[in-house]
């Protein structure tokens, strides 16, 4: 693969607004993105924060090889 990157829509979910806010802070720290934008939705008893995650070549290789884990639960 080349050194290109692309955006993938991803989400985090929580049972409470307070927990979702904490997970949003953690996600920003993990991705080193100071100005991430989240779209917040409440459905089926859960709070969801949708966001775009930029995947680099290494991330794409991990996905292609099945070496990832569900990190949004």
DSSP file (Angstrom, degrees, kcal/mol; ACC not computed):
  #  RESIDUE AA STRUCTURE BP1 BP2  ACC     N-H-->O    O-->H-N    N-H-->O    O-->H-N    TCO  KAPPA ALPHA  PHI   PSI    X-CA   Y-CA   Z-CA
    1    1 A X              0   0    0      0, 0.0     2,-0.0     0, 0.0    56,-0.0   0.000 360.0 360.0 360.0 154.3    0.0    0.0    0.0
    2    2 A X        -     0   0    0      1,-0.1     0, 0.0    55,-0.0     0, 0.0  -0.223 360.0 -94.9 -83.3-179.2    1.0    3.6   -0.5
    3    3 A X  S    S+     0   0    0     53,-0.1     2,-0.1    54,-0.1    -1,-0.1  -0.001  82.3 124.9 -87.4  30.4    1.4    6.2    2.2
    4    4 A X        -     0   0    0     52,-0.1     2,-0.3    53,-0.0    53,-0.1  -0.370  42.5-159.2 -84.0 168.4   -2.1    7.5    1.7
    5    5 A X        -     0   0    0     51,-0.1     2,-0.3    -2,-0.1    51,-0.2  -0.956   6.2-170.2-141.3 160.3   -4.8    7.8    4.3
    6    6 A X  E     -A   55   0A   0     49,-1.5    49,-3.2    -2,-0.3     2,-0.3  -0.972  25.6-104.4-148.9 164.8   -8.6    8.1    4.3
    7    7 A X  E     -A   54   0A   0     -2,-0.3     2,-0.4    47,-0.2    47,-0.2  -0.711  26.8-169.7 -96.1 140.2  -11.4    8.8    6.7
    8    8 A X  E     -A   53   0A   0     45,-2.5    45,-2.8    -2,-0.3     2,-0.4  -0.991  25.8-121.5-125.9 134.6  -13.7    6.2    8.1
    9    9 A X  E     +A   52   0A   0     -2,-0.4     2,-0.3    43,-0.2    43,-0.2  -0.620  43.9 165.1 -76.2 130.4  -16.9    6.9   10.1
   10   10 A X  E     -A   51   0A   0     41,-3.0    41,-2.5    -2,-0.4     2,-0.3  -0.827  17.1-154.0-138.1 172.3  -16.7    5.3   13.5
   11   11 A X  E     -A   50   0A   0     -2,-0.3     2,-0.3    39,-0.2    39,-0.2  -0.982  11.4-152.0-149.4 160.5  -18.5    5.6   16.8
   12   12 A X  E     -A   49   0A   0     37,-1.5    37,-2.6    -2,-0.3     2,-0.3  -0.946  21.2-161.9-125.4 153.1  -18.3    5.2   20.6
   13   13 A X  E     +A   48   0A   0     59,-1.2     2,-0.3    -2,-0.3    35,-0.2  -0.968  12.1 172.1-139.0 155.0  -21.3    4.4   22.8
   14   14 A X  E     -A   47   0A   0     33,-2.2    33,-3.5    -2,-0.3    -2,-0.0  -0.976  38.5-123.4-154.0 160.9  -22.2    4.6   26.4
   15   15 A X  S    S+     0   0    0     -2,-0.3     2,-0.3    31,-0.2    -1,-0.1   0.738  95.4  38.7 -79.5 -24.6  -25.2    4.2   28.7
   16   16 A X  S  > S-     0   0    0      1,-0.1     4,-2.2    31,-0.1     5,-0.2  -0.890  76.7-124.4-128.4 158.2  -24.9    7.7   30.2
   17   17 A X  H  > S+     0   0    0     -2,-0.3     4,-2.4     1,-0.2     5,-0.2   0.894 113.0  54.0 -62.7 -40.4  -24.1   11.2   28.9
   18   18 A X  H  > S+     0   0    0      1,-0.2     4,-1.9     2,-0.2    -1,-0.2   0.916 109.8  46.2 -62.7 -44.0  -21.3   11.5   31.5
   19   19 A X  H  > S+     0   0    0      2,-0.2     4,-2.4     1,-0.2    -1,-0.2   0.895 111.0  52.9 -66.2 -39.9  -19.7    8.2   30.4
   20   20 A X  H  X S+     0   0    0     -4,-2.2     4,-2.4     1,-0.2    -2,-0.2   0.914 107.3  52.1 -61.7 -42.0  -19.9    9.2   26.8
   21   21 A X  H  X S+     0   0    0     -4,-2.4     4,-2.1     1,-0.2    -1,-0.2   0.913 109.5  49.5 -60.9 -42.6  -18.2   12.5   27.5
   22   22 A X  H  X S+     0   0    0     -4,-1.9     4,-2.3     1,-0.2    -1,-0.2   0.916 111.2  49.0 -61.9 -43.6  -15.4   10.7   29.2
   23   23 A X  H  X S+     0   0    0     -4,-2.4     4,-2.4     1,-0.2    -1,-0.2   0.850 107.9  55.1 -65.6 -33.9  -15.0    8.3   26.3
   24   24 A X  H  X S+     0   0    0     -4,-2.4     4,-2.2     2,-0.2    -1,-0.2   0.914 108.4  48.0 -65.3 -42.3  -15.0   11.3   23.9
   25   25 A X  H  X S+     0   0    0     -4,-2.1     4,-2.3     2,-0.2    -2,-0.2   0.934 112.2  49.8 -60.8 -46.0  -12.1   12.8   25.9
   26   26 A X  H  X S+     0   0    0     -4,-2.3     4,-2.7     1,-0.2    -2,-0.2   0.898 109.6  51.0 -60.4 -40.9  -10.2    9.5   25.8
   27   27 A X  H  X S+     0   0    0     -4,-2.4     4,-2.5     2,-0.2    -1,-0.2   0.902 108.6  51.4 -65.2 -40.6  -10.8    9.1   22.0
   28   28 A X  H  X>S+     0   0    0     -4,-2.2     5,-1.9     2,-0.2     4,-0.8   0.917 112.7  45.7 -62.8 -41.8   -9.4   12.6   21.4
   29   29 A X  H ><5S+     0   0    0     -4,-2.3     3,-0.5     2,-0.2    -2,-0.2   0.919 112.6  50.8 -65.1 -43.3   -6.3   11.8   23.4
   30   30 A X  H 3<5S+     0   0    0     -4,-2.7    -2,-0.2     1,-0.2    -1,-0.2   0.903 117.9  37.7 -60.9 -42.6   -5.9    8.4   21.7
   31   31 A X  H 3<5S-     0   0    0     -4,-2.5    -1,-0.2    -5,-0.2    -2,-0.2   0.472 103.9-129.6 -90.4  -2.4   -6.1   10.0   18.2
   32   32 A X  T <<5 +     0   0    0     -4,-0.8     2,-0.6    -3,-0.5    -3,-0.2   0.889  59.5 141.8  55.4  43.0   -4.1   13.1   19.2
   33   33 A X    > < -     0   0    0     -5,-1.9     3,-0.8    -6,-0.2    -1,-0.2  -0.929  33.4-173.2-120.2 107.7   -6.8   15.3   17.7
   34   34 A X  T 3  S+     0   0    0     -2,-0.6    -1,-0.1     1,-0.2    -6,-0.1   0.719  84.0  38.7 -73.5 -21.8   -7.5   18.5   19.7
   35   35 A X  T 3  S+     0   0    0     -7,-0.1    -1,-0.2     2,-0.1     2,-0.1  -0.210  75.3 157.6-127.0  44.2  -10.5   19.6   17.7
   36   36 A X    <   -     0   0    0     -3,-0.8     2,-0.5     1,-0.0    -8,-0.1  -0.397  32.7-139.9 -66.1 145.4  -12.4   16.4   16.8
   37   37 A X        -     0   0    0     15,-0.1    15,-0.4    -2,-0.1     2,-0.4  -0.930  16.7-165.8-109.6 133.4  -16.1   16.9   16.0
   38   38 A X        -     0   0    0     -2,-0.5     2,-0.6    13,-0.1    13,-0.2  -0.928  15.8-146.1-117.0 140.7  -18.6   14.4   17.3
   39   39 A X  E     -B   50   0A   0     11,-2.4    11,-2.8    -2,-0.4     2,-0.4  -0.945  24.9-149.8-102.0 115.6  -22.2   13.9   16.2
   40   40 A X  E     +B   49   0A   0     -2,-0.6     2,-0.3     9,-0.2     9,-0.2  -0.718  20.5 172.9 -94.8 133.5  -24.2   12.9   19.3
   41   41 A X  E     -B   48   0A   0      7,-2.5     7,-3.4    -2,-0.4     2,-0.5  -0.998  21.7-151.1-138.4 140.2  -27.3   10.7   19.1
   42   42 A X  E     +B   47   0A   0     -2,-0.3     2,-0.3     5,-0.2     5,-0.2  -0.966  33.6 150.2-111.6 122.2  -29.4    9.0   21.7
   43   43 A X  E >   -B   46   0A   0      3,-2.4     3,-2.0    -2,-0.5    -2,-0.1  -0.986  58.4  -0.7-153.7 139.8  -31.1    5.7   20.6
   44   44 A X  T 3  S-     0   0    0     -2,-0.3     3,-0.1     1,-0.3    -1,-0.1   0.819 128.3 -52.6  52.8  37.4  -32.2    2.5   22.1
   45   45 A X  T 3  S+     0   0    0      1,-0.2     2,-0.3   -30,-0.0    -1,-0.3   0.531 118.5 100.6  81.2   5.9  -31.1    3.5   25.6
   46   46 A X  E <   - B   0  43A   0     -3,-2.0    -3,-2.4   -33,-0.0     2,-0.5  -0.894  65.5-134.0-123.5 153.0  -27.5    4.4   24.5
   47   47 A X  E     -AB  14  42A   0    -33,-3.5   -33,-2.2    -2,-0.3     2,-0.4  -0.924  26.2-164.7-101.5 129.5  -25.6    7.6   23.7
   48   48 A X  E     -AB  13  41A   0     -7,-3.4    -7,-2.5    -2,-0.5     2,-0.5  -0.919  12.7-163.0-116.3 140.5  -23.6    7.4   20.5
   49   49 A X  E     -AB  12  40A   0    -37,-2.6   -37,-1.5    -2,-0.4     2,-0.3  -0.946  13.8-162.0-121.9 108.1  -20.8    9.8   19.4
   50   50 A X  E     +AB  11  39A   0    -11,-2.8   -11,-2.4    -2,-0.5     2,-0.3  -0.674  19.9 158.1 -89.1 143.0  -20.1    9.5   15.7
   51   51 A X  E     -A   10   0A   0    -41,-2.5   -41,-3.0    -2,-0.3     2,-0.5  -0.966  41.1-104.6-155.2 165.8  -16.8   10.8   14.3
   52   52 A X  E     -A    9   0A   0    -15,-0.4     2,-0.5    -2,-0.3   -43,-0.2  -0.871  29.7-161.1 -99.8 131.5  -14.4   10.5   11.4
   53   53 A X  E     -A    8   0A   0    -45,-2.8   -45,-2.5    -2,-0.5     2,-0.6  -0.943  14.1-135.3-113.2 130.9  -11.2    8.6   12.1
   54   54 A X  E     -A    7   0A   0     -2,-0.5     2,-0.5   -47,-0.2   -47,-0.2  -0.754  20.0-156.2 -87.7 121.2   -8.2    9.0    9.7
   55   55 A X  E     -A    6   0A   0    -49,-3.2   -49,-1.5    -2,-0.6     2,-0.1  -0.836   5.5-159.6-100.3 132.0   -6.7    5.7    8.9
   56   56 A X     >  -     0   0    0     -2,-0.5     4,-2.3   -51,-0.2     5,-0.2  -0.394  40.3 -87.1 -97.7-178.2   -3.0    5.5    7.8
   57   57 A X  H  > S+     0   0    0      1,-0.2     4,-2.3     2,-0.2     5,-0.2   0.881 126.9  52.2 -58.9 -41.9   -1.3    2.8    5.9
   58   58 A X  H  > S+     0   0    0      1,-0.2     4,-2.2     2,-0.2    -1,-0.2   0.921 110.2  48.3 -63.1 -43.8   -0.4    0.8    9.1
   59   59 A X  H  > S+     0   0    0      1,-0.2     4,-2.3     2,-0.2    -1,-0.2   0.902 110.8  51.3 -62.4 -41.4   -4.0    0.9   10.3
   60   60 A X  H  X S+     0   0    0     -4,-2.3     4,-2.6     1,-0.2    -1,-0.2   0.903 109.0  50.6 -63.5 -41.1   -5.3   -0.2    6.9
   61   61 A X  H  X S+     0   0    0     -4,-2.3     4,-1.8     2,-0.2    -1,-0.2   0.903 109.8  51.0 -62.4 -41.3   -2.8   -3.2    6.9
   62   62 A X  H  <>S+     0   0    0     -4,-2.2     5,-2.8     2,-0.2     4,-0.4   0.904 111.7  47.1 -63.4 -41.3   -4.0   -4.2   10.4
   63   63 A X  H ><5S+     0   0    0     -4,-2.3     3,-1.3     1,-0.2    -2,-0.2   0.929 111.0  51.3 -65.3 -45.1   -7.6   -4.1    9.2
   64   64 A X  H 3<5S+     0   0    0     -4,-2.6    -1,-0.2     1,-0.3    -2,-0.2   0.828 114.0  44.7 -61.9 -31.8   -6.8   -6.1    6.1
   65   65 A X  T 3<5S-     0   0    0     -4,-1.8    -1,-0.3    -5,-0.2    -2,-0.2   0.396 112.7-117.3 -94.7   3.2   -5.0   -8.7    8.2
   66   66 A X  T < 5S+     0   0    0     -3,-1.3    -3,-0.2    -4,-0.4    -4,-0.1   0.772  71.4 135.4  70.2  26.1   -7.8   -8.9   10.9
   67   67 A X      < +     0   0    0     -5,-2.8     2,-0.3    -6,-0.2    -4,-0.2  -0.141  42.1  97.6 -99.5  37.7   -5.4   -7.6   13.6
   68   68 A X        -     0   0    0     -6,-0.2     2,-0.3    -5,-0.2    -9,-0.0  -0.770  56.7-147.2-119.3 166.4   -7.8   -5.1   15.2
   69   69 A X        -     0   0    0     -2,-0.3     2,-1.0     0, 0.0    -2,-0.0  -0.912  35.6 -95.0-127.3 159.3  -10.1   -5.2   18.1
   70   70 A X        +     0   0    0     -2,-0.3     3,-0.4     1,-0.2    -2,-0.0  -0.633  47.0 171.3 -73.1 105.0  -13.5   -3.5   18.7
   71   71 A X        +     0   0    0     -2,-1.0    -1,-0.2     1,-0.2     0, 0.0   0.349  62.3  69.9-100.7   6.0  -12.3   -0.4   20.5
   72   72 A X              0   0    0      1,-0.2   -59,-1.2   -60,-0.1    -1,-0.2   0.419 360.0 360.0-102.7   1.7  -15.6    1.5   20.5
   73   73 A X              0   0    0     -3,-0.4    -1,-0.2   -61,-0.1    -2,-0.1   0.459 360.0 360.0 -92.2 360.0  -17.5   -0.7   23.0
